[in-house]
Amino acid sequence: MRKTMACLLFFLVLLLAVSVAGETIQPGEVRTAVGTVSAVDIQSSALVVETPTAKGDLTVGVTMKKDAPVLRKGKNVGLRDLKVGETVTVKYGRDGDMLVGLEVRAR
């Protein structure tokens, strides 16, 4: 039950992040977000990053493309190696109604 609630909460946060961040990004446009990992879901290849802005934190939630590199110190690591609280740079774009992760670089 606890795991089900955690998954539900994660997907609600991801849905909110996609709806907020996805409103302004155009198809074909690539953006970069630098921030702190707030959630990682290996099963759905999802990543949520909190990015500080002048107006407060922006939540960016992406579903990683299958071939998208996840790098740490120049070495390829997996999404499962990212930890909540870690600082990352995420390049992302839009695919239909979804934000897709194109590259992640952990510090």
Secondary structure, DSSP 8 states (H G I E B T S, - for coil): -HHHHHHHHHHHHHHHHHHHHHTT--TT--EEEEEEEEEEETTTTEEEEEEEETTEEEEEEEEE-TT--EEETTEEE-GGG--TT-EEEEEEEEETTEEEEEEEEE-
